[in-house]
Amino acid sequence: MRETAIQAAREAGDVLMMSFRKNLEAKRKSSGQLVTEADIKSEKRIIESISNEFPEHSILSEEAGEIRRSSHYKWIIDPLDGTNNFAYGFPYFGVSIALEHQSELILGVVYLPFFNELYVAEKNGGASKNSKPISVSEKGLNDALMIYESELYFNDKEPLKKLGKLIDSVFTTRVFGAPSLDLVSVASGEADICIHLTVEPEDIAAGGLIVEEAGGKVTDLDGRSWSPYKGQLVATNGKAHSKIIEYLRGSSFQQSYN
């Protein structure tokens, strides 16, 4: 299953790179998000690869929705995380593939085709980048690079104000618009904190597991156990996780997203 996921991610990445920075047409979904022909082609390649090897496994994918089958295994797929970046020619995009067994995440693969970076984690097996072990950083809150999601700019501006104290407490803050890539940045120590408040399972399933297996901590906004289906998560190197949860625990902030 690990090799199937890796091969599917690499093949999907090849599909994406064939269209990247070309004259591709982007359409808006009902949610207002963009979708391109590359999304569809990448998803088709991944689903075909998985279904050929494991025809009984269920699949949840961003564009195709849920394909329910008889197995206790379910693949969670984002064929193009960072579609807006991709459509604008910004290379911060990737492929995310996770595998659940009886509702427990057991495998995560994130592939960044522009950078040829492959992140892989198996439950209780550690995490790697291009086959080399990775681990989270040792930086404290004051030295941290924090990534948060761009959805803050499309919702009520009040939640952004509520994050002000936290933003002032870290060294610097970035918005990149690709949750799975944000998470592997924490897993590899390139970033230290990642906060996502309105995300789909496909966005975070693989990346969340990779962070945990790299020694990081992942919870919901209350500091409780996370699930890709909760629609939100906080992922850190663990050094100041509890302090970050304190900042986020204000009722007026959480009511905007719970």
C-alpha positions, -999 to 999 in steps of 0.1 A, spaced: 0 0 0 29 23 8 45 17 -27 11 22 -44 6 55 -27 41 67 -35 38 57 -72 3 72 -75 16 105 -60 46 107 -83 25 99 -114 -1 125 -104 28 150 -98 40 143 -134 5 150 -146 4 183 -128 38 194 -141 28 188 -177 2 216 -172 20 239 -148 25 274 -161 6 265 -193 -25 282 -206 -49 262 -185 -85 271 -178 -96 275 -142 -133 273 -132 -149 283 -100 -168 257 -80 -200 265 -61 -178 271 -30 -159 298 -49 -127 277 -51 -109 272 -83 -107 238 -101 -85 231 -132 -84 203 -157 -51 193 -140 -71 186 -107 -93 162 -126 -65 145 -145 -44 141 -114 -73 127 -94 -82 102 -122 -47 89 -123 -46 84 -85 -79 67 -83 -71 44 -112 -38 34 -96 -53 26 -62 -84 9 -76 -63 -13 -98 -43 -26 -68 -71 -25 -42 -105 -26 -59 -123 -33 -26 -109 -1 -8 -131 29 -3 -119 63 -16 -126 99 -5 -113 124 -30 -117 162 -33 -133 163 -67 -149 128 -71 -163 127 -35 -167 95 -17 -166 60 -33 -178 36 -7 -168 0 -10 -167 -30 14 -132 -28 29 -122 -13 62 -95 6 43 -102 41 30 -79 63 9 -82 101 14 -69 120 -16 -62 156 -26 -50 154 -62 -39 191 -62 -35 208 -29 -29 245 -36 -50 248 -68 -50 286 -66 -13 286 -64 -10 262 -93 -34 283 -114 -14 314 -108 20 298 -116 32 298 -79 50 265 -73 36 258 -38 13 229 -46 13 192 -42 -4 158 -41 -17 144 -8 -27 108 -2 -36 92 31 -49 58 41 -72 49 70 -78 15 84 -109 12 106 -109 50 110 -72 52 120 -47 70 98 -19 45 90 -2 61 60 5 95 47 22 106 15 27 142 3 45 150 -30 57 184 -41 64 178 -78 80 212 -86 106 206 -59 107 168 -63 101 164 -25 84 132 -13 72 130 23 61 97 37 49 85 71 35 53 84 18 49 118 45 43 144 71 41 117 85 77 116 85 102 88 109 108 59 116 133 31 131 117 0 138 86 20 157 105 48 143 107 83 129 141 93 119 156 126 103 188 139 123 218 150 134 227 185 124 264 183 104 281 210 74 303 205 94 336 202 116 322 174 88 303 156 77 306 120 39 302 120 18 293 90 -20 299 90 -46 295 63 -57 320 38 -94 314 46 -90 339 74 -90 366 47 -123 354 32 -142 351 65 -152 378 90 -121 398 99 -128 395 136 -110 361 139 -79 376 124 -79 402 151 -82 375 178 -50 360 164 -32 392 169 -17 383 203 -4 350 189 10 366 158 28 391 180 43 362 200 60 344 172 89 356 151 71 357 118 39 345 101 31 333 66 1 323 45 7 299 16 -26 284 8 -18 247 7 -25 228 40 -7 196 33 24 215 23 22 237 54 21 206 75 51 189 60 69 222 65 63 217 102 73 180 100 106 188 84 115 217 107 111 244 81 82 259 100 72 255 136 35 261 139 6 255 115 -30 266 122 -59 257 99 -94 265 108 -116 256 78 -102 225 60 -114 193 44 -102 158 53 -83 156 20 -63 187 30 -48 175 62 -51 137 66 -17 129 52 1 159 65 -12 156 100 1 120 103 35 131 89 38 158 116 30 133 143 55 108 130 81 135 128 77 141 165 53 170 164 20 175 181 -14 178 164 -47 187 181 -79 205 175 -84 241 186 -92 229 222 -61 209 225 -80 176 221 -73 147 198 -75 157 162 -92 140 133 -91 150 96 -130 152 98 -130 179 125 -123 206 99 -96 223 119 -62 216 135 -32 230 152 2 214 144 34 224 161 68 211 171 53 207 205 75 233 222 47 258 229 16 239 219 -2 244 251 4 282 250 -9 284 215 -41 265 225 -45 291 253 -44 319 227 -69 301 205 -93 291 233 -111 325 235 -148 318 230 -153 347 206 -126 333 183 -137 297 185 -174 305 180 -165 318 145 -152 283 135 -170 257 156 
